[in-house]
Amino acid sequence: METIAFTAEEMATLKEAEPQLMRYHYGKYVSGCSTALFNRLAEIYKRHTGQTRRICSYCTGDIADVFGYLARRYFTENTQAGKPKRVTKKRR
Protein backbone atom coordinates (compact mmCIF):
# COMPACT_ATOMS: atom_id res chain seq x y z
CA MET A 1 0.00 0.00 0.00
CA GLU A 2 1.56 3.28 -1.08
CA THR A 3 1.83 6.17 1.31
CA ILE A 4 -0.42 9.14 0.63
CA ALA A 5 0.64 12.55 1.80
CA PHE A 6 -2.39 14.53 2.91
CA THR A 7 -2.08 18.32 2.75
CA ALA A 8 -2.44 20.37 5.93
CA GLU A 9 -5.95 21.42 4.89
CA GLU A 10 -6.93 17.80 4.20
CA MET A 11 -5.51 16.71 7.56
CA ALA A 12 -7.56 19.42 9.30
CA THR A 13 -10.71 18.11 7.61
CA LEU A 14 -9.85 14.50 8.47
CA LYS A 15 -9.12 15.48 12.08
CA GLU A 16 -12.54 17.17 12.22
CA ALA A 17 -14.14 14.00 10.86
CA GLU A 18 -12.11 11.65 13.10
CA PRO A 19 -15.10 10.51 15.23
CA GLN A 20 -17.07 9.56 12.11
CA LEU A 21 -14.03 7.91 10.49
CA MET A 22 -13.41 5.96 13.70
CA ARG A 23 -17.03 4.76 13.77
CA TYR A 24 -16.73 3.52 10.20
CA HIS A 25 -13.26 2.00 10.60
CA TYR A 26 -14.07 0.04 13.75
CA GLY A 27 -17.86 -0.35 13.60
CA LYS A 28 -18.72 -0.15 9.87
CA TYR A 29 -21.37 2.55 10.31
CA VAL A 30 -21.54 6.31 9.89
CA SER A 31 -23.52 8.73 12.02
CA GLY A 32 -23.33 12.40 12.86
CA CYS A 33 -21.72 13.53 9.62
CA SER A 34 -23.12 16.71 8.09
CA THR A 35 -23.55 17.02 4.34
CA ALA A 36 -21.00 19.85 4.24
CA LEU A 37 -18.38 17.70 6.00
CA PHE A 38 -19.15 14.73 3.75
CA ASN A 39 -18.73 16.91 0.65
CA ARG A 40 -15.28 18.00 1.86
CA LEU A 41 -14.36 14.35 2.53
CA ALA A 42 -15.64 13.39 -0.92
CA GLU A 43 -13.39 16.02 -2.51
CA ILE A 44 -10.37 14.59 -0.67
CA TYR A 45 -11.39 11.10 -1.81
CA LYS A 46 -11.69 12.30 -5.43
CA ARG A 47 -8.27 13.98 -5.35
CA HIS A 48 -6.50 10.90 -4.03
CA THR A 49 -8.29 8.22 -6.06
CA GLY A 50 -8.75 10.10 -9.33
CA GLN A 51 -12.51 9.48 -9.18
CA THR A 52 -14.34 11.73 -11.65
CA ARG A 53 -17.98 10.74 -11.22
CA ARG A 54 -20.35 12.57 -8.89
CA ILE A 55 -20.47 11.18 -5.36
CA CYS A 56 -23.92 11.26 -3.79
CA SER A 57 -24.16 12.12 -0.10
CA TYR A 58 -27.35 10.04 0.18
CA CYS A 59 -26.11 6.84 -1.49
CA THR A 60 -24.93 4.29 1.05
CA GLY A 61 -22.52 2.76 -1.44
CA ASP A 62 -20.84 6.09 -2.12
CA ILE A 63 -20.69 6.91 1.59
CA ALA A 64 -19.11 3.51 2.31
CA ASP A 65 -16.54 4.01 -0.46
CA VAL A 66 -15.49 7.43 0.81
CA PHE A 67 -15.40 6.53 4.50
CA GLY A 68 -13.81 3.13 3.92
CA TYR A 69 -10.94 4.53 1.86
CA LEU A 70 -10.29 7.60 4.02
CA ALA A 71 -10.64 5.78 7.34
CA ARG A 72 -8.24 3.03 6.25
CA ARG A 73 -5.66 5.57 5.06
CA TYR A 74 -6.10 7.91 8.01
CA PHE A 75 -5.76 5.29 10.73
CA THR A 76 -3.01 3.20 9.14
CA GLU A 77 -0.82 6.14 8.15
CA ASN A 78 -1.50 8.63 10.95
CA THR A 79 0.14 7.76 14.24
CA GLN A 80 -1.51 10.78 15.88
CA ALA A 81 -5.02 9.43 15.21
CA GLY A 82 -7.08 8.42 18.18
CA LYS A 83 -7.77 4.85 19.16
CA PRO A 84 -11.17 3.66 20.39
CA LYS A 85 -11.44 3.49 24.14
CA ARG A 86 -12.54 0.22 25.68
CA VAL A 87 -15.45 0.85 27.97
CA THR A 88 -16.67 -1.65 30.51
CA LYS A 89 -19.82 -1.35 32.53
CA LYS A 90 -19.49 -1.26 36.26
CA ARG A 91 -21.45 -3.91 38.05
CA ARG A 92 -23.41 -2.94 41.10
Secondary structure as the mmCIF struct_conf table of DSSP 4:
data_model
#
loop_
_struct_conf.conf_type_id
_struct_conf.id
_struct_conf.beg_label_comp_id
_struct_conf.beg_label_asym_id
_struct_conf.beg_label_seq_id
_struct_conf.end_label_comp_id
_struct_conf.end_label_asym_id
_struct_conf.end_label_seq_id
HELX_RH_AL_P HELX_RH_AL_P1 ALA A 8 GLU A 16
TURN_TY1_P TURN_TY1_P1 ALA A 17 ALA A 17
HELX_RH_AL_P HELX_RH_AL_P2 GLU A 18 GLY A 27
BEND BEND1 LYS A 28 LYS A 28
BEND BEND2 GLY A 32 GLY A 32
HELX_RH_AL_P HELX_RH_AL_P3 THR A 35 THR A 49
BEND BEND3 ARG A 53 ARG A 53
TURN_TY1_P TURN_TY1_P2 SER A 57 TYR A 58
HELX_RH_AL_P HELX_RH_AL_P4 THR A 60 GLU A 77
TURN_TY1_P TURN_TY1_P3 THR A 79 GLN A 80
BEND BEND4 ALA A 81 ALA A 81
HELX_LH_PP_P HELX_LH_PP_P1 PRO A 84 ARG A 86
HELX_LH_PP_P HELX_LH_PP_P2 LYS A 89 ARG A 91
#
